């Protein structure tokens, strides 16, 4: 059976959807398509902390969000007599945002941001592009002869001189698709739950490499890559600039990576004693739980401080007793 849904609060927001269930409700799900045009969007604009506060509110203008959402629930096993049940859940989301219109204040803000040097790309807003667009200069990598970075100007010429006017759009920090897959298996008091997370199609600027490896003085306490992966002499094919160059690095495509991920975020195994046994022990319920986080991770970029909060693998055991 299927059920069509649609809604349109105004010309600004539209959503259409489909709910369905098939195979005697063993497979159920929903599919949604939406478009949202938001006007007078308020954003936080960062400023120097020395002014007394770190940000202020500014009217961005108009932003369009559009995308699709898919949710599925499948019952793989359902056996009442054997007390066996296995469900799998899957969801997928694709969202695309586009700046439709910006005000004059943010146009001036863009010009001011472009001239700054930080260990991460500065925010910039442009009509027709995503709010999450990464703006950096195009790079050909490190010159083996000099250890300096080779920049590409907008006209295609190579140069050692950095110019903020040569910045280009270098992908979107927002993944093209992302979602979760969870599985829940129950059998005679045992329960196994696993949650997987995935994302594909986004970009990330590795700020750790900019702030902890490049431009860092090798005579001080530093990442080991400062000594082993930076250029030292003519002929070196290095990932990072000259070891004697301690100036702040510029933001370039060299430090922008694909941000694809598949991770087992959490897993738990529990066992609950049959009620007859727990009641004989003068207890209403006895449950033993083993759990862990981040047991498995595949990523196209090394997870470290400066990209996002570093993951932490944990293990725990618990006993839940109810009298």
C-alpha positions as CSV (number, residue, x, y, z in Angstrom):
1,X,0.0,0.0,0.0
2,X,1.1,3.6,-0.7
3,X,0.2,7.0,0.5
4,X,1.0,10.2,-1.3
5,X,1.6,13.3,0.7
6,X,2.1,16.9,-0.4
7,X,2.2,20.3,1.4
8,X,2.9,23.8,0.5
9,X,2.7,26.4,3.2
10,X,3.3,29.1,0.7
11,X,5.3,29.7,-2.5
12,X,8.4,29.7,-0.2
13,X,8.1,26.1,1.1
14,X,7.0,23.0,-0.8
15,X,7.3,19.3,0.2
16,X,6.0,16.2,-1.5
17,X,6.3,12.7,-0.1
18,X,5.4,9.0,-0.5
19,X,4.8,6.5,2.4
20,X,4.7,2.8,1.6
21,X,4.6,-0.7,3.1
22,X,5.0,-4.0,1.1
23,X,5.5,-7.7,1.7
24,X,3.0,-7.8,4.6
25,X,4.7,-4.8,6.3
26,X,8.1,-6.4,6.2
27,X,9.4,-3.4,4.3
28,X,8.1,0.1,5.1
29,X,9.5,3.5,4.3
30,X,9.0,7.1,3.2
31,X,10.4,9.3,0.5
32,X,10.3,13.1,0.6
33,X,11.3,15.8,-1.9
34,X,11.4,19.4,-0.6
35,X,12.3,23.0,-1.6
36,X,12.6,25.8,1.0
37,X,13.3,29.4,0.1
38,X,14.1,31.3,3.3
39,X,14.2,35.1,3.3
40,X,15.9,37.4,5.8
41,X,18.2,34.6,7.0
42,X,20.2,35.6,10.1
43,X,23.8,34.3,10.4
44,X,26.6,34.6,12.9
45,X,29.5,36.7,11.5
46,X,32.8,36.2,13.3
47,X,34.9,39.2,14.4
48,X,38.1,39.7,16.4
49,X,37.6,38.7,20.1
50,X,39.5,41.8,21.1
51,X,36.3,43.8,20.3
52,X,34.6,42.3,23.3
53,X,32.5,39.6,21.6
54,X,33.3,37.0,19.0
55,X,30.4,37.4,16.6
56,X,27.3,39.5,15.7
57,X,24.0,38.8,13.8
58,X,23.8,39.8,10.2
59,X,21.0,39.4,7.6
60,X,22.4,37.2,4.9
61,X,19.5,37.6,2.4
62,X,17.8,34.7,0.7
63,X,18.8,31.0,0.8
64,X,17.3,28.1,-1.0
65,X,17.4,24.6,0.5
66,X,16.3,21.6,-1.6
67,X,16.8,17.9,-1.4
68,X,15.5,14.4,-0.9
69,X,15.1,12.1,2.2
70,X,14.6,8.4,2.2
71,X,13.8,6.2,5.2
72,X,13.5,2.4,5.1
73,X,12.7,-0.3,7.7
74,X,13.1,-3.9,6.8
75,X,12.2,-7.0,8.9
76,X,14.7,-9.7,7.9
77,X,13.5,-12.3,10.4
78,X,10.3,-12.5,12.4
79,X,9.7,-15.8,14.3
80,X,7.5,-15.6,17.4
81,X,7.9,-19.2,18.4
82,X,11.7,-19.0,18.4
83,X,11.6,-15.5,19.9
84,X,13.7,-14.2,17.0
85,X,13.4,-10.8,15.4
86,X,15.8,-8.9,13.2
87,X,15.1,-5.4,11.9
88,X,17.3,-3.2,9.7
89,X,16.8,0.6,9.4
90,X,18.3,2.8,6.6
91,X,18.0,6.5,6.0
92,X,19.6,8.7,3.3
93,X,19.5,12.5,3.0
94,X,20.7,14.8,0.2
95,X,20.5,18.6,0.9
96,X,21.7,21.4,-1.4
97,X,21.6,25.0,-0.3
98,X,22.2,27.9,-2.5
99,X,22.6,31.6,-1.7
100,X,20.0,33.4,-3.8
101,X,20.7,37.0,-2.7
102,X,23.1,38.7,-0.3
103,X,23.0,42.2,1.1
104,X,25.6,45.0,0.7
105,X,27.0,44.5,4.2
106,X,28.1,40.9,3.4
107,X,29.6,42.0,0.1
108,X,31.9,44.3,2.1
109,X,32.4,41.4,4.6
110,X,33.6,39.2,1.7
111,X,36.2,41.7,0.6
112,X,37.6,42.0,4.2
113,X,37.7,38.2,4.7
114,X,39.7,37.6,1.5
115,X,42.7,39.6,2.7
116,X,43.1,37.7,6.0
117,X,45.5,34.8,6.6
118,X,44.2,32.1,9.0
119,X,44.8,28.4,9.4
120,X,41.5,27.7,7.8
121,X,39.6,29.1,4.8
122,X,37.6,32.2,5.6
123,X,33.9,32.3,5.1
124,X,32.7,33.9,1.9
125,X,29.2,34.3,0.5
126,X,28.4,34.4,-3.2
127,X,25.0,34.3,-5.0
128,X,24.5,31.0,-6.8
129,X,26.8,29.0,-4.5
130,X,26.4,27.1,-1.2
131,X,26.9,28.7,2.2
132,X,29.4,25.9,2.8
133,X,31.6,26.5,-0.2
134,X,35.4,26.3,0.5
135,X,37.3,29.2,-0.9
136,X,41.1,28.8,-1.4
137,X,43.8,29.4,-4.0
138,X,44.6,26.7,-6.5
139,X,48.0,25.0,-5.8
140,X,50.4,22.8,-7.8
141,X,52.1,21.6,-4.6
142,X,55.6,22.2,-3.4
143,X,58.3,23.1,-5.8
144,X,61.2,20.5,-5.5
145,X,63.8,23.1,-6.4
146,X,62.9,25.8,-3.9
147,X,60.5,24.3,-1.3
148,X,58.0,27.1,-2.0
149,X,54.4,26.5,-2.9
150,X,53.3,27.0,-6.5
151,X,50.1,28.9,-6.9
152,X,47.9,29.1,-10.0
153,X,46.5,32.5,-10.9
154,X,43.0,32.9,-12.3
155,X,44.5,33.3,-15.8
156,X,46.3,29.9,-15.5
157,X,49.8,31.2,-14.9
158,X,52.0,29.7,-12.3
159,X,53.5,31.9,-9.6
160,X,55.2,31.9,-6.1
161,X,53.3,35.0,-5.1
162,X,50.1,34.5,-3.3
163,X,47.1,36.8,-4.2
164,X,43.8,36.5,-2.4
165,X,42.0,37.7,-5.6
166,X,42.9,34.3,-7.1
167,X,40.7,32.3,-4.7
168,X,38.4,29.8,-6.3
169,X,35.5,27.6,-5.2
170,X,36.9,24.2,-4.1
171,X,33.9,22.1,-3.3
172,X,31.3,22.0,-0.6
173,X,31.8,21.0,3.1
174,X,28.3,19.6,3.1
175,X,28.2,15.9,1.9
176,X,26.2,15.1,-1.2
177,X,24.6,12.2,0.6
178,X,24.7,11.1,4.3
179,X,22.8,8.9,6.7
180,X,22.7,6.0,9.0
181,X,22.2,2.3,8.9
182,X,21.2,0.5,12.1
183,X,20.4,-3.1,12.8
184,X,18.6,-4.6,15.8
185,X,18.6,-8.4,16.5
186,X,16.6,-10.0,19.3
187,X,16.8,-13.7,20.3
188,X,15.7,-15.3,23.6
189,X,16.7,-12.3,25.8
190,X,19.8,-11.4,23.8
191,X,19.9,-8.1,21.9
192,X,22.5,-6.9,19.4
193,X,22.4,-3.3,18.2
194,X,24.7,-1.6,15.7
195,X,24.7,1.9,14.3
196,X,26.7,2.8,11.2
197,X,27.2,6.3,9.8
198,X,28.1,7.2,6.3
199,X,28.7,10.3,4.2
200,X,29.9,10.9,0.7
201,X,30.8,13.8,-1.6
202,X,31.9,16.5,0.9
203,X,35.2,18.4,1.2
204,X,37.2,19.3,4.2
205,X,40.1,21.7,4.8
206,X,42.7,20.1,7.1
207,X,43.4,22.9,9.4
208,X,45.7,20.7,11.5
209,X,48.3,20.5,8.8
210,X,48.2,24.3,8.4
211,X,48.5,25.1,12.1
212,X,50.6,22.1,13.5
213,X,52.9,21.2,10.6
214,X,53.4,24.1,8.1
215,X,55.0,27.2,9.5
216,X,55.8,25.5,12.8
217,X,59.3,26.1,14.3
218,X,61.1,22.6,14.2
219,X,63.1,23.7,17.3
220,X,60.0,23.7,19.4
221,X,57.7,21.0,20.5
222,X,56.0,20.0,17.3
223,X,54.3,17.3,15.3
224,X,56.9,14.8,13.9
225,X,55.7,15.6,10.4
226,X,57.4,19.0,10.8
227,X,60.8,17.2,10.7
228,X,60.1,14.3,8.3
229,X,57.5,15.6,5.7
230,X,58.7,19.2,5.0
231,X,61.1,20.2,2.2
232,X,64.8,20.4,3.3
233,X,67.0,20.5,0.2
234,X,66.7,20.9,-3.6
235,X,65.3,17.8,-5.2
236,X,63.0,16.9,-2.3
237,X,59.4,15.9,-3.3
238,X,57.7,17.0,0.0
239,X,54.1,17.4,1.1
240,X,54.9,20.6,3.0
241,X,56.9,23.8,2.6
242,X,60.5,24.5,3.5
243,X,61.4,23.6,7.0
244,X,63.0,27.0,7.6
245,X,59.8,28.8,6.6
246,X,57.9,29.6,9.8
247,X,55.4,32.1,8.3
248,X,51.7,31.5,8.5
249,X,50.5,29.3,5.6
250,X,48.0,30.5,3.0
251,X,44.8,28.5,2.3
252,X,45.2,26.4,-0.9
253,X,43.7,23.4,-2.6
254,X,46.8,21.4,-1.4
255,X,45.1,21.0,2.1
256,X,41.6,20.3,0.8
257,X,40.6,16.6,0.9
258,X,37.6,14.5,0.1
259,X,35.6,13.8,3.2
260,X,34.0,10.4,2.7
261,X,33.3,8.3,5.7
262,X,31.9,4.9,6.8
263,X,32.0,4.2,10.5
264,X,30.5,1.9,13.1
265,X,29.6,4.5,15.6
266,X,28.2,2.3,18.3
267,X,27.5,-1.4,19.1
268,X,25.9,-3.0,22.1
269,X,25.2,-6.5,23.2
270,X,22.9,-7.2,26.1
271,X,21.2,-10.2,27.8
272,X,18.2,-10.1,30.0
273,X,17.4,-12.9,32.4
274,X,14.0,-14.6,31.9
275,X,11.5,-13.1,34.3
276,X,10.9,-16.4,36.1
277,X,14.6,-16.6,37.0
278,X,15.0,-13.0,38.1
279,X,11.8,-13.1,40.2
280,X,13.2,-16.2,42.0
281,X,16.1,-14.0,42.9
282,X,13.6,-11.4,44.3
283,X,14.4,-9.0,41.3
284,X,12.0,-7.6,38.8
285,X,14.6,-7.4,36.0
286,X,18.3,-8.2,35.5
287,X,20.1,-7.1,32.4
288,X,23.8,-7.2,31.5
289,X,25.1,-4.8,28.9
290,X,28.3,-4.6,26.9
291,X,28.9,-1.6,24.6
292,X,31.5,0.2,22.5
293,X,31.9,3.2,20.3
294,X,33.9,3.8,17.1
295,X,35.0,0.2,16.6
296,X,35.4,0.6,12.9
297,X,36.2,3.6,10.7
298,X,37.0,4.1,7.0
299,X,37.7,7.7,6.0
300,X,39.3,9.4,3.1
301,X,41.0,11.9,5.4
302,X,42.9,11.2,8.6
303,X,40.8,12.1,11.6
304,X,42.8,14.5,13.8
305,X,42.4,17.7,15.7
306,X,41.7,20.5,13.3
307,X,39.4,18.5,11.0
308,X,36.6,17.7,13.5
309,X,36.5,16.5,17.1
310,X,38.7,13.4,17.2
311,X,36.8,10.2,17.6
312,X,37.4,8.2,20.8
313,X,37.1,4.4,21.0
314,X,35.4,3.4,24.2
315,X,34.3,0.2,25.9
316,X,31.9,-0.2,28.8
317,X,30.1,-2.8,30.8
318,X,26.9,-2.4,32.8
319,X,24.5,-4.3,35.0
320,X,20.9,-3.1,35.3
321,X,18.9,-4.5,38.2
322,X,15.3,-3.5,38.9
323,X,13.7,-4.6,42.2
